[in-house]
Amino acid sequence: RHRRFKSKRQYTMTSTHSGAPAAISEIEETMARIRSHKGVEGILIMTREGSIIQSSLTEEQSVTHGALISQLSLKATNFVETLDPNDELTFLRIRSKKKEIMISPDKDYLLVVIQNPNATE
């Protein structure tokens, strides 16, 4: 795998796997749909360990946010399982005065959306 830089604001992890182009296309369509929502400032698709698969942020922001979010998601997952071993984390939302971070965990991946909840457009 290698990184292919599309622009200053977005980079993609590509693979030599034969099914990769279809998967990348589906990811890009999903990101475009999410990005069209009001206030969305960034989208990360990453492994649970924090490796970036695709991001609309700069590389530096992606790496920093990815590392912190993977740790946070792991802690939240462990906490939910501590409360009830038969339960699992399905969504994590953090809101501050200026930002909202939404994390949707999957078995192997995390989808992260960072947005301004006060955005008017």
C-alpha positions as CSV (number, residue, x, y, z in Angstrom):
1,R,0.0,0.0,0.0
2,H,1.1,3.5,-0.6
3,R,-0.3,7.0,-0.1
4,R,-1.4,9.0,-3.2
5,F,-1.8,12.7,-2.5
6,K,-4.8,14.2,-4.4
7,S,-4.4,17.7,-3.1
8,K,-3.4,19.7,0.0
9,R,-6.7,18.9,1.6
10,Q,-7.2,15.2,0.8
11,Y,-5.2,12.0,0.6
12,T,-6.0,8.4,-0.1
13,M,-4.5,5.1,0.8
14,T,-4.6,2.9,-2.3
15,S,-4.1,-0.8,-2.6
16,T,-2.9,-3.2,-5.4
17,H,-5.8,-5.5,-4.5
18,S,-8.0,-6.1,-7.6
19,G,-11.2,-5.0,-5.7
20,A,-9.7,-1.7,-4.6
21,P,-11.0,0.6,-7.3
22,A,-14.6,-0.3,-6.6
23,A,-14.1,0.1,-2.9
24,I,-12.3,3.4,-3.3
25,S,-15.1,4.7,-5.6
26,E,-17.8,3.7,-3.0
27,I,-15.8,5.4,-0.3
28,E,-15.4,8.6,-2.3
29,E,-19.2,8.6,-3.1
30,T,-19.9,8.2,0.6
31,M,-17.5,11.0,1.6
32,A,-19.0,13.3,-1.1
33,R,-22.5,12.7,0.3
34,I,-21.4,13.3,3.9
35,R,-19.4,16.4,2.9
36,S,-22.5,17.9,1.3
37,H,-24.2,18.2,4.7
38,K,-24.2,21.6,6.4
39,G,-21.2,22.3,8.7
40,V,-19.1,19.3,7.8
41,E,-15.4,20.2,8.1
42,G,-13.7,16.9,7.8
43,I,-14.2,13.2,7.3
44,L,-11.8,10.4,8.2
45,I,-12.1,6.7,7.3
46,M,-9.6,4.7,9.3
47,T,-8.8,1.4,10.8
48,R,-9.6,0.9,14.5
49,E,-5.8,1.1,15.1
50,G,-5.7,4.7,13.7
51,S,-4.3,4.0,10.2
52,I,-5.9,6.5,7.8
53,I,-7.6,4.9,4.8
54,Q,-9.1,8.2,3.4
55,S,-9.4,11.7,4.8
56,S,-10.6,15.1,3.7
57,L,-8.2,16.7,6.2
58,T,-4.5,17.5,5.8
59,E,-2.1,14.6,6.4
60,E,-0.9,16.1,9.7
61,Q,-4.5,16.6,11.0
62,S,-5.4,13.1,9.8
63,V,-2.5,11.4,11.6
64,T,-3.1,13.4,14.8
65,H,-6.8,13.1,14.9
66,G,-6.7,9.4,13.8
67,A,-4.4,8.5,16.7
68,L,-6.5,10.3,19.3
69,I,-9.8,9.1,17.9
70,S,-8.7,5.4,17.8
71,Q,-7.7,5.6,21.5
72,L,-10.9,7.3,22.4
73,S,-13.0,4.8,20.5
74,L,-11.2,1.9,22.1
75,K,-11.8,3.3,25.6
76,A,-15.5,4.0,24.9
77,T,-15.8,0.4,23.5
78,N,-14.2,-1.1,26.6
79,F,-16.4,1.1,28.9
80,V,-19.6,-0.1,27.2
81,E,-18.5,-3.7,27.4
82,T,-17.6,-3.2,31.1
83,L,-21.1,-1.9,31.8
84,D,-22.7,-4.9,30.0
85,P,-20.6,-7.6,28.3
86,N,-23.4,-8.4,25.9
87,D,-23.5,-4.8,24.6
88,E,-21.4,-3.0,22.0
89,L,-20.6,0.6,21.1
90,T,-22.6,1.6,18.0
91,F,-22.0,5.3,17.8
92,L,-20.0,7.9,19.7
93,R,-20.8,11.6,19.6
94,I,-18.8,14.4,21.3
95,R,-19.9,18.0,21.2
96,S,-18.2,21.1,22.3
97,K,-19.2,24.7,21.9
98,K,-17.5,24.9,18.4
99,K,-17.2,21.3,17.1
100,E,-19.1,18.0,17.0
101,I,-17.2,14.8,16.4
102,M,-19.3,11.8,15.4
103,I,-17.7,8.3,15.3
104,S,-19.3,5.3,13.8
105,P,-17.4,2.2,14.6
106,D,-17.5,-1.0,12.5
107,K,-15.7,-4.3,13.1
108,D,-12.5,-3.2,11.6
109,Y,-13.0,0.5,10.7
110,L,-14.1,3.9,12.0
111,L,-16.0,6.5,10.1
112,V,-15.4,10.0,11.7
113,V,-17.2,13.2,10.8
114,I,-16.0,16.5,12.3
115,Q,-18.5,19.3,11.9
116,N,-19.4,22.8,13.1
117,P,-22.9,22.3,14.8
118,N,-23.5,26.1,14.6
119,A,-22.9,26.3,10.8
120,T,-25.6,28.2,8.9
121,E,-24.5,26.8,5.5
